[in-house]
């Protein structure tokens, strides 16, 4: 038989087989062709309270835009952060690492190094996957050239490098932050050398305007937009367009402007035809309210607030919207933590996890509210500054406090002045968070086996991350 003829027959045979194999698996090919990287919007407030917004609470001022977002997505009532202080909480969110691993504790001041660059941020991992990235708001993860936001994976940036009270106008003067000028940065450069009171009034507006503009300019590209607002951390300010609008005082005005910001960003997503392909995450605070500031702080139904591991400090409101994937207008009481956001987003967007080890895990099945979804963590740790103080079970049903001193308000401040704390001590305590979410009744003696299991987890965690008492840089 002619060799040319044989080769021709083999070519036809092989081509037919390949065509048959492809036709037998059309679904995979179709899915691959239709997959589009979803955009990610992440809004993170500062020192808010669980009950600041409807539907989580019933504040005296209206919050229609957060209410709308909750109707369009799923509201999570058992969302936790590992430490109820600014820098530690932000580091955990952006790295997927507990404070014990990164050694980012408490609130870092001006010119401090902050988060070590060996720990990748969400901005860095998303950027490596082809995402346009932006951070508009309060950074508070380092104030050195190599640790500011523009050097940590964000293409576009604006805002403050630390809390808005770390300035020369602090009511207690140099006791805390000295005579530092509070600087406003844009894209790695200082644009306002010394922020004044009028500038503070515009922070929420400026962050929002940058966010809306970024969305419009990147509507044809996948993007990650991170908006960590400075408010309602004291000193609280709002723009003239919201001054007096709530009728409940300055705090209500500030919350209404933050609600407006959520609405502006949500509407920008819709106006640019991106709603169906955008994961929108709203987290109501990095920690609980700074209760000593009284009428300049929010209200939480849970025990205590900022700076404690009681739920008033570490449980925050959360809404996640992803049309077609997450059922709208739904509520979930399944527990998860801010450290899980990074690996979950990586999973959904097809982004490679950081090379460094992380503590968070993919909880997409929980976010999707699958009936058989179980939290992959045995426990979540809680700390205050460099002191490890307790854990909660992965399902959120049980919380164990190790013996520690905590702060509780003795006298609330008014009109932006700090009140006074007293410092009682709690012994080893176990709380049934299903039947006692307000942590009133210690049941450590009634459930010795559960207490022992959680004590074993605390011992393991302490050995791993707290064998030496680390110091804040």
N, C-alpha and C positions, 0 to 999 in steps of 0.2 A: 504494500500500500504506500502511496506517495507520502513522504514525510511532511510535506507542506499541508496535505489534506488532513493528516493525523493531528498536527498542531492546531489546525482550524477547528476540528471536532472537539479537541480538549478545551480550547478557548470557549467555545459555545457551551460546553458542559459546565465548566467552572463558573461562567457568568450566570448560567441558569440556577446553579446551586446558591450562589451569593444572593441573587434576586429573591429566591425562595426564602432564604434565611431572614432577609430584611423584612419581607412581607409577613413573616410569622411573628415579628416583634414590632409592630407599628407603634404601640403605645409608648415604649421607651423613646423612640425617635421623636414622636410628637411632643413628649414632655420636654425632651432636651431642646427642641426647636422653640417651644413656647416659654421656657423658663426665662424670666427677667429678674435680675437682682433687685429685691425690694429696697426702697429707700428706708431710712431709719431716722425718726425724730425722737429725741429724748429730752424731756423737760424735767428739771430738778430744782425744787425750791429750797430756800434756806431758812431754817428755824420755824417752819410752819407747824401746824397742829393737825391731828387726825380729823377733827371736826370743822376745819376751816371752810370746807366746800361741800355743797350738796353734790351727790347724794349721801356722802359719808356722815355729815352732820347736818344740823339745821340752823345755820348762822342767821343772824338778824339782817344781814345784807344779802343781796341776790348774787348768785354765781351761775348765770345761765349757760356760759360757755363750757365750764367743766361739767355741768349737768348734761349738756348736749353730747360731749365727748363720752360720757358714761353710757348714754343711750346708744351711741354708735359703736361702743366696744364692750369690754368686760371689766368690771370693778373688782379689785382684789382687796379683801378686808384683813388679810393676815400676811402682809408684806413687811419684812424686817430689814434693818440695817445692823451691822455688827458692832458699831460704836456710835453713841449719840453725841458726837462732836464733829465739827466741820471737816477738817482735813482727813481724818481717819475714815469718815463715811464716804467722802468723795473718792479717795484712793481705792476703797473697796469696790465701789461701783465701776470705776474705769479700768481696774486691773483684774477684777474677779478674784482678788486675794484678800484674806483676812488681815487685819492690822498686825497680828502677831508675826505674819510672814514678811510684810513689807517694812515693819517697824515705823509706819506712819501712824502716830498717836496724837490725839488731841487736836489743837488748832495751831498751825504753824504761823509764825509772825513774819513781818517784812524781812526780806533778804535771806531767809532760811532756805536751805537746799531743797527740802521737801522730798518728794517721791524719787527714789533712786532710779535712774534710767534703765537699769537692768530689768525692771518690771515694765512690760509693754502696756500701753494704754489702749483703750478701745479705738481711739483715733488712729493710732499707728497700725493696728491690725486691719482696720477697715480700709485705710489708705493703701496698704499693700495689696488689697483685693480690688483696686481700681476705683474706689469710692472717692468722690470729692468730700472733704471733711471741713467742718466749721465748729468753733466753740465761741459762743457769744454769751458772756456773763462772768460770774465769779469763778476763778480758777482754783486758787488755794491749795495747789499741790506743788508749790515751789516757786521761789522768786530769785532764781539764778539763771544765767543765760541758757544753760542746758536743761533746766527743769520748768521753764515757763511754757505756757500752752502752745505757743507757736513753734517750739522745738520738740513737742511731744505728739506730733502726728496730725496737727490741724492746719489745713491750708489757709484758712481765714480765721481771724480771732479779733475779739474786742472785749474790753471789760477790765475788771480789777484782778490783781494777782492774789488778793487775800480779802478778809472780811472788811466790810465798809465801816466798822467801828475802830479799825486799826489806823487811826489818824490823829492828828494833833488836836482835834476838837473833842476828843474823848472826854466825857464829863469828869473822869478821875485822873485826867492828865497823864503825866509820865509814869504813873504807877504801873501801867500795863505796856503801852506801846510807844512811850516817849513822844518825841516831836516829829514823827514821821509824816512826810507828805504822802497822801493817798493818791497814787498815780493811776490814770486811765490809759490803757494800752490799746493799740490797734495794729494788727499784723506785725507784731514784734517790735513796735516802736511806741514811745510814750507820746500820746497826743494831748493829754492834759497833765501838766506837771504837778498840780496840786488841786485835787477835787474839792470843790466847796459845796455849800448847802444847796445851791441852785443846781449844780451838776448831779447831786444825789437824787434830786427830784426827777431827773430825766433818765436814770439808769434803766428802769423797766422799759421805757419807750425806746431807748437806743438799742437795747438788746433785741427787742421785737422787730424794729425796722430792719436791722441787719439780717435777722432770720428770714423775714418775708422776702427781702431782696435776694438772699442766697438761694431760696427755693425757686424763684422765678428764673434766675440765671442758670440753674442746674437742672431744669426740668427734663432735659434730654439725657442726663447722666445719672447714674446711681449716686446717692449722697447720704452722708451721715451728718445730721445736724444735732448738736448738743447745746442746750440752752439752760445753763445753771444760774438761775436768777439770784441776785444779791438780796432781794427782799423775800420775806419780811424780817430778816435779821435787823436788829437795832443798830444804828438809829434808823427808824423807818421814815420813808419819804414817798410821796407820789407826785405825779405831774399835776399841773393846774386843772387839767381836764377832769380829774377825779377828786380833787380836793373838796371835801364836804359832801360828796355825792352819796355816800352810804347812809348818812344821818346817824351813824353809830360811833363816830370818832375816827381818828386817823387810821387805826388798824383796819377798820372796815373799808376805808378808802383804798388803802394799799392792796387789800385782797381783791377788791373789785378791779383794780388795774391789772393785777396778775391774771385774774379771770379773763379780762379783755385780751391780754397777751396770748393766752391759750386759744382764744377764739380767732385772733388774727392769724396765727400760725396754722390752725386747722383750716381756716378758710383759704389761705394761700395754697395749701395742698390741693384743695378742691378746685380752686380757680385755674390751677395749672394742669388739671386732669390727672393728678397723681394719687388720688385717694385709694383706688383699688390696689395700688402697688406700693403702699407706704405703711410701715409698722410705726404706729404713733404710741409712745410711752410717756405717760404723765406720772411723776412721783411727787407727792404733795409736800415732801420735805426730806432733807438729809438727816434729820433727827427731830425729836419732839420740840415743843415750844420752850422758849427761855422764860420760864414762869416767873422769875423774880422781877421781870419788867412789867408785870401786872397788866394794865390796859394797853400796853404796847406788845403784848404776846397773845398768841392764840389760845384756844381752849381744847383740851383733849379729855375724853371720857375716861381715859386710862390713868393708872397711878403714876404720879410724878411727871417729869418732863426731861428736857435736854440735860445731858450729863449724867443720866442714870440708866441702868439696864432694865428698869421697870418698863412696861409696855408704853407708858407715856413718853418714854425717851426713844425707844427703838422700833415701835410699830408705826407705820406710816401708810397713808392712802396711796393707791396705785391703780391706774387705768391703762389697759393696753387695747388698742384698736388695730385691726387688720381685716378689712372687709373681705368676705368670702372665705376667710380662714377662722376667725374668732367670731362666735355668735354675738350679735349686737344686743345691747340692753340686758346683759346677764351679770350675775354676781357669783364670785367664787370665794369660799372660805378656806381653800387649800393654802398651806403655808409655803413660802419660798423667800429668798433673800436677795438683796442687791448684788451679792457676789455671783449670783446665777445669771444676771442679765448678759454679761459678756459672752459666756459660752453658749447661751441660748441664741443670742443674735448671730453669733458665728455659725451655728448650725443652720439656721433658717436662711442666711444669706450666702452660704457656701464659702465662708471665710475661714482660713486656717487659724487655729488657736495659737496663742503666743508660744514661743519656744520655752519661756520660763514656766515653771510649775505654777499652777493656779489652784484655788480651793473651790471655786464655783463649779457647778455642773449644769448640763443641759436640762432644763425643766419645761421644754416646749409642750410635752404631754399634759403637764399641769396647767400651763397657760391655755392650752386648747380645751382643758376641762374634760379630758377623756375619762370615762367612768372608772377604769382600772388604773389610772395614773397614780403612782406613789412617789413621794419625794425620795430622791436618790441619796440624801444625806441621813446619816444616823443622828446628827446634831448640828446646830449652829452655835458658835461661840459668841459671847458678849464680853466687852471690856470697857473700861473707862481709863483714858490716858494709857499708861503702860501696865495697868493692873487688870489681870484677867479675873472676871467676877462671876461668870456663870455660863450656862448653856440652855438652849431650848431644843427639844426633840425635833427631828426632821419634819414630823407631821404637825408640829406646832401645838401638840396636846399637853405637853408638860414642860415646865421651866424650873430649873434648879439654880438658886443663888448660892454662891460660896460666901462665907463670912466676909463682910466688907462694910465700910462706912459709906453712906450715900448722903446726898444733900436733899433737903426738902424746904420749901419756902416757909420762913418764919413771919415775914412781913413783905407784902408786895410793894413794888415801886409804882409811881404814877408819872405820867407825862414824860416818859423816856428816862427816868431815873431808876437805877437798880434798887431792888429791895434787899432783904437780908435772908440768909439761909441759916438753918440749924443742921447739925450733922449727926444723926442717929446711926446706930450700927444694926445690921441685920445678920442673924446667925444663919447657918445652913438652913435653907428653906426650899421646899418643893411646893409648886402651885399647879393646880389642875386648871389649865387655861381654857378648857372647854366649859366647865361649870363655874369657874372663878376667874374670868379674864381681867378682873381688877386687882388681882393678887392680894387678897385680903386674908386668906386663911392658909396657914402653913400646914400641909398634910404630909410632911416628911415621915412622921411616925405611922401614918395610916397606910402608906404605900412604900414599904422598905425596899422591895425588889426594884421598883422603878427608880427610886432614889439611888440605889446602888449602881444601877446601869448608867445613869447620868453622871454619877461620881466617877465611874471608870472613864467615861468620855472626857470629863474635865481633867483627870489625871493624865490621860494620853495627850491631850492638847497642851497642857502645861509643860509636859516633858518635851514636846516637840518645839514649842515656840517661846516658852517663858522660863526655861531652865536657868537663864541668866537674866537679871533685871535690865532690860534695854532702856536706853535714854533717848529722848527726843532730840533730833538734830536741830 
